[in-house]
Amino acid sequence: MADASTLEPSSDDARRTSGLAICSLIFGIVWLAGVGSLIAVVTGHLARARIREQPVALQGKGLAMAGLVLGYAGLVLVVLSVLSYLSRAGRI
């Protein structure tokens, strides 16, 4: 059984922030007409999975979650915008 000292990173072996989590947050903020939102959602889920697999080495679960929330919100806005446009054009 592993002792507590092997589970906690030392000052020499500090955890690093997941690059995918940072990417998710950035694309969630700058959603680029829906494409960025999709990238934010995909990278957010990938980041959370990798952080779950390597909790001692990686951090950034909050960044990934923020990217996911912003990404899904951006996708909802895109869908609502398209539906609004189509209803004004008389296509729905």
N, C-alpha and C positions, 0 to 999 in steps of 0.2 A: 504494500500500500504506500502511495506517495505521501510524503510529509508536506506540510503547508508551505515550506520554503521553496519547493520545486514548482508549486502552482502560481506563485506570485512572482512577477518580473522584478529583477533587481535593478538598481540604478544604472548598471552597465547594459542591461538587456531590457530597455524600456519598450513598452508597446508602441506600435506605430499606428497612425490613423489610416484607415482603409482608403485607398485612392478611388475605389468605386463609390464609397460613401460621399466623398467630396464631389465627385463627378455628378452623382445623383442630385445633390443639393444645388449645384451650379445650374444644371439643366432644368431643375424644378423652378428656379428663380427666373432664368432666362428661357422661357418655354418655346420660343421660335415657332410660333403658329402651330403648335401641337406636336411637332417633331421632337422638340426638346422635352416635352412632357412624357412622350413615349420612352425616350432615352432615360429620363429620370426614373420612371417606373421600373424599367428593366435593370438598370444599374443598381437601383435601390434594393431590389430583391436579391440580386447577386451579392451585393455587399453584405446584407443581413445574413445570407447563407454562409458566406466565408467567415464572417465574424463569429457566427455560431460554431463553425468548425474549428476555429483557432482563437478562442477567447483570451488566451494568454498572450498571443502575439499581436492581435489586432484590436483596435478600438474604433469607435465612430458609429455605434448603433443609433444614436440620436440624430446624427447627420443623415444617415440612410433613411431613417423614419421621416425626417423633415422633407427630404427629397421625394419620398413616396407620397406624402400628403400633398405636396405642391404639384407633383406630377399628375396624380389622380384628379386634383382640382382643375388643373389645366386641361386634361382630357374631357372632363365634364363641361367646361366652358366651350371647348371646341365643338362638342356634340350639340350643346344648346345653341351655339351660334349658327351651325349648319341647319338645325331644325328651324330656327327663327328665319333664316334666309329663305329656306324652302317654303315655309308657310306664307311669307310675304310675296313670294313669286307665284303663289297659287299652285304649287306642285304637291302640296300635302293636303 
